[in-house]
Amino acid sequence: MSIELAMPKLGLTMKTGKVSKWFVAEGAAVKQGDDLFEVETDKITNKVESPANGVLFQIMVQPKQEVPVGAVLGILAEPGETITRVEGASDSPASAVAEAGASKPQKTNVPAAVQPSSTGGITSPAARRLARELGVDLGGVAGSGPDGRIIERDVQARHEIIGKIKITPLAAVVVAKAGLDISTLTGTGEGGKIVREDVDRALHPEKFAAVTQAADQGAAQSSCASEPSSVPMEGMRKIIADNMLGSLQNSAQLTLVSEADVTSCVNIINDFKARNKKNKDFRLSMNDVLILAVARALKKHPRMNATFDGQTITRHAEVHMGVAVALPEGLMVPVLHHADRLPLLEIAKEARLLAGHARKGELTPDDMSGGTFTITNMAHSVVDFFTPILKPGETGILGVGRVVEKPVIRDGAVVARSMMGLSLTFDHRVEDGAPAAEFLKTLVEYLAEPALLLF
């Protein structure tokens, strides 16, 4: 029985989504759990897996089309199942197809003796039986019988052609899984043998085109000539670009910087690690301490814990902390909700879970929504201070630099202390410089004397 692939609702607030890419082509065989397509929202991109084994019979929504949640994106059919295509579906949003009542595929009643092949021709029962015995895909067989009918000799000829093609066992498995026509592949292995890379090249030509282009550019540069490369702005990179540009264009951003003496925090973290080094469930980092300290500082300075929609300033009673996570594809900011209610070890646990979901691509729009303040940490780099950009709508974001041991004067003596750079960017439309500086002062005090967080 065929399955309609619908636009998933990835979060409570999600109303529409966009298919950013399909990972398989029409007619390709897929297994349950294989990546089918990628959904892009205004916050994240998520891969959607196949709900069952089958064949991707039809793609009804092409990449870059935005459709409502629940709209039919494609049809997954059982192997050998005969259904009719939804005409014109790939050229119009799936919502329009659904409204017209045409999204449900209908079974046909074609007798087995004249059952059409995947190429549109007619296959004789004997040819179909032989194809099953020899393992020949009828999709690549040209019919030589009356009206293009596929007969036994066509299947036998196709089998002989395929039999002469050399292919490694691993490449053969990938070809079968992807539903590729082996005769269309060019082998680059020894003696023209098809290897795994040849199959990957056919499945992902854009990837290998980029590699080839990079290699060509390297060769050109070595001969004192260089050519620019072009990378499309899409997916997560485009979401980040749109959000950052929108943030700078629609807010009055100002950054204040200060240094915090985090020697006591470092000592507490090191002592905690030494006491719990055998227990992996107990982990603690400077970022966890920062989340606790910032949450407490925001409770003391609630005007910084605000959002602005262009008309109304909303000061929030609870702290929902955005914690930036750096990924190879870009920066994501999942939200640790009710951070002000959580003790330090619970913050550490929840922050690790969120970061893990981000790295695995398992975040939902709800995980990315509702933030009231954000922390972005570059402590593992060589950066001391920087200018973080506000998450759209929020009033403040704290940029955290590296921890550096420096000589500091304390009580008239020069001592070594662990110092950390802090950069606070805030929306000057919502808050003024003096109150923002007071918030930063409180945070510095909390980090210098973490015992104050107990009160």
N, C-alpha and C positions, 0 to 999 in steps of 0.2 A: 504494500500500500504506500502510495506517495506521501511525502511530508512537505508541508509548506514551511519554508524558512522565513520567519518573521523578524522584523526589527525588534531586538530585545529591549526591555526596559531595564537599564543598568542602574537606575537610582530612582528614589521617590520623586525627584523633581524633573526627571528627564521626560520631555514631550516629543522631541524629534531627534533623529540621528542621521548620519551620513555614512554610506559605505565608502571607505577610503580605498579599499582594494579587495579583490577576490584572490585567494591563494591557489585555487584550482580552476580549470577551464570547463566549459560545458562539455559533458560527455565523459569526464574523468571519473574514475572509480575512487571512492573515499571510504575510509573506515571510521567507525565511531571514535570520537576524540581527536580526529585530524582537524587542523585549522582550516576553516572554510572561508571566512572573510573577516575583515577588520572594520569595526565601527568607530567613527569619529564623532565626538560631541564637542561642545565649546570648552570642555575641560580636559578630556583625556581621549586616548584611543584604546580600544579593547579588541582582542582577538576572540572570535566566536567559533566554537568547535562543532563538528558534525554530530547531530544527535543519534545517528545510526549508521550502519554500513549501507552503502548504496552507490548510486551514480548521480552526479549533479546534472539533472536533466535539462534545466533551464535557468538562466540568470535573468531575472525580471527587472532588477534595478542596477544600473551601471554605476561605476565609481563616480563620486562627487555629487550624486543626487541626494538631496535631503528629503527624508520622508518621515511621517509620524510613527511613533511607537506602535507596533502591531502590524504595520504594513508588510505585505508579502514581498520578500526580496528575491526568492528563488524557489525552485522545486527540487527536492531530493527524491529520486525514484528507486525502487528495488531493481536489482539486475534482471534484465529481461522483461521488465514491466512495460506495457504499451500504453502510453497516454498521449494526449494531444497537447501541442504547445499553445501558450496564451499569446496570440498574435499581437504585435505592437507593444508588448509589455516592456521591452528593454529600451524603448524610446520615450516612455512616459513614466511618471512617478508611480510607484506601486500603489499608492493611496488611490489614484484615479482608477486603477485596475480593480482594486478591491471594491470601490464604490459602484463600479459597473457590474459587479457580480461575476466577473470573468476570471477571478484569480484561482478558482478551484479547478484543477485539471480533471478532465473527464476520461473515463476508460473507453476504449474502442472495442468493437466486436469483430475484428478482422480474423477470418479463419486462419488456422496455423499454416495451411497449405499455401497461402499467398501472403504470409506475414512480411511486412516491409523490413528491409535492413536499415541500419542506422544511416546509410547513405541515401536512402529514399527509394532504392530499387526493390524488386521482388525477389525473394529467395525460395527456391524449391525445398520441399521437405528433405530430400536426399542430401542437398548441399548443406542444409542446416545441421543435419545429423553428422555429416562428415566434418563440418567445422568444429562441432563439439568434441569429436573424437581426436582431432588433430590439434585442438586448442587454438584455432584461427579466429581472429577477430573479424567479423563480417564487415565492420566499419571500414576496413581498408581493402575490401575486395571489389573489383570492378566486374560487373556482370556482362557476359558475352552472349547470353541467351536472348530470346525474343523480348523486345521492349526493355532491354537492360536486365533481364532476369539473371540472377546469380545461380549457376548450376555447378555440378560437382567438379568439373574440370577447372572452373575458376578458383574454387577453394583449394584444389590440389596444386594449381600453379602458384597461388599465394603462399602455400605452405612450403613449396620448394624454394621460393625466393627468400623467405624468412630463414629457412634452414641454412642458407649459404652465408647469412650475416653472422659475423663473429661478435660476441658480446660477453662481458664478464658476468659471473653469477650475480654479483651485487647490483650491477647496472640493470640486469634483467628483472630483478625484484622491483627496483624503483620504476622501471618502465611499466610493469604490470600494474603497480599500485596507482600510477598516474594516468593509466589508460592511453599511453602514447603509441603512435604507429612507429614500430621499430624501423621500418623501411625509410622513414623520413630523416633518420638520424645519421650524422656523419661521424665515423669513428676516427679518433686521433691516437688510439693505442697502437701497439705493435701489430703490423700487418693489417692496419685498418680496423682493428677491433674496437668496438664501442665500450667505453669505460664510463664510470660514474660521472665524471666531469662533463662528458658529452651530453648525458641525460640532464644534468643540472643546467647546462647551457641552453638546452631546448626549453626547459621549464621556466627559467629565469633569464631570458635574453638581456633584459635591462641591466641586471647585475654584472654579467660578463662584459656587456658593452662598456660599463663604467670602468671595469678592470682593464680592458683593452685600451680604453682612452687614456687611463692613468699611465699605462705602460708606454703608450705612444708619446705621451707628454714627457715622460722621463727620458726617453730616447732623444726627443727633440731638444730637451734642456741640455743633455750631454753634448749636443752638437751646436751649442750656443744659440738655440732657438727654443722658444717656449710658447705654448698655446694655452689659453684659459680653459678651465673646465666648467661645466654647467651642472648644477645640482638643483632639482626642482624643490621649491618651497612647499612642502606638504606634510600631512600627518601631524605628529607632535610638534615638530619644528615650527609649523605654520600657526598652530594654536598658541605656542609661546610667543611668537613674533607679534601676532595680533593683540594678545593680552598686554604685552609690554608696551607696544606703541600706543594702545588705547589708554594705558595707565599714565604715560607721560603726557599725552595730549589732553587728558581730562582731569588733571589734578595739579596742584601747586606744591611740588615736592621740594623739601629742604632736608639736609642731612647734618646732624650733630655728631661729633665724635668724642670719645673719652677712653681712658684706660682703666681697667679694673685689676686690682690685686687679687688674684685667684689662688694664692699660695695655700690658704686653708682648704679651699675646694679640692685642689690637687692632692693634698695630704689625705683628705677624707676618702677620695676615690681610690688612691693607692692602697690605703689601709683596708678598704672594703674588698678590693681585688685580692689582697694577700689573705684575708680571712676566708674568702669564698672561692679560691682558685680551683677547687675540685668540684664545685657545684656550678654547672653551666646555666642553671635557672636564675642565678643571681649575678646580674651584670649591671654595671653602672658606668656612665660616661659623663664627660663635662656637659654634653648637650642635654642630658637628663636634668642635671643640676640647673642649667640655664632655663629650661622649660619651667621648672618649679619656681625659680627666682623671678622670672618675667611674669608668670601668672600672679604671684603675690604682689609684685609691683603694680600690675594693672588693677588689682583689687584696691590698692591704695590710691591709684590715680585713674579712676574709671573713665575719664574723658579720653584717654588714649585707647581704651577698649571700645572703639566705635567704628561704625561703617557709615558711608555717605552715598546716597543714590543720585546726587545732583540736586535734590530738592529737600530731603530730610536727613538729619543726622540722627542715627540710632545708637544710643549708648547701651551696651549690653551688660546685663547683670552677671552673666557667666562668661568665662574665658574659653574660647574654642581656638586652640593654638595651631596655626599652620606651621609645619616643620618641613622645610625644603629638603628633597632627596635628589642627589645628582645621579643621573643615569647616562649611559652612552648616547641615548637619543635626545637628551635634554633634561631640564629641571622640572620635577613634579613637586607639588606642595599638598600632600595629604593633611587632613585636619584631625588633631587630637581633641575630640570634643570633651567639654567639662574638665579641662586640664586643672582648673582651680580647685576641683574637688578631690583630686587624686594625690595620694602620698608619693614620695619619691620613687620607691621601688615599683609601684604600679605605673607611674609615668614611664619608667625605663622599659617595662614589659610592653606597654601599649605602643610606645614609640618604635620599638623593634619590630612589632607585628606590622605596623603601618609601612615601615621602610621595606620589610620583606615583601609585602603585597605589591609595593611600587616596583621593586626589582623584578618580580615575577609577572608584572602586567596584570595583576588581579584587583587593582583598585576600581571602585565604582564611582559614579558621579557624586554619590552621597559622601564617600570618603574624601572628596575634594571640595565639598560645599560647606558653607556655614561658618567659615573662619572669621575671627574678629581681630587677629593679630598674627604676624608671621615671624619666624626665626629662620635665617639662612646662614649656615655655618661654613666658613672656609678655613677652619682651624687646622686642617690637614695640609694646607698649602703654605706658600711663603708670604701670604698676604696678611698685613697688619690691620689696615683700614680699607674700606671700599664704599661705594655708593649703591646700596641695594635699591631696587625699584619696587614701589608699592604693588601689592596684589590688588587689582582693580576693586574699588569699593572700600578697602580697608584704610584706616587712618595711620597705622604705623607698621614698620617692619624693622627688625633688629638684625644688622649684619655683624657676624662674629668672626674675628680674626684669630690668628694662631696664638698659642701660649708661648711666651719667650721669657727665659730667665734673664733678669736685668739687675744692675746695681741701683738700689733705691735708698734714699735717705729716710731713716726711721729713728726718731728720738736723737737726732744729731749724729747718727752713725750710718755708714754705708753698708747695706746688707743686700744679699741676693734674694730677689722675690720673683715669683712667677706672675707675669703681667699679660693681660689679654686686651686686645683692641676691640672696641665696640663702636659701631656706626648705626645711629638711629635715623632713619628716614621717616618723615611724617608729612601729612597733607596739611599745608598751612591754611587751607580754607576751613579746616575743621578745628585745628588747634594752633595756638601761638607758640613761639619759641620758648618763652619762660616756663610754661607748664610742661612742655616736652622735656626741657632740661631738668626739671624737678623729677620727672619720671626716671630719666637716665641716672640722676644722682642716687635715687633710692635703689635702683638696680645695682649700681656700683657698690653701695653699702652692703646690700645683701650678699653679694659675691665675696666681698672682703671679710664679712663676718657671717658665715652661713648659719650660725646659731640663731640669728635674728629670724630665720625662716620658721623657727619653732613657735614663734609667738604670733 
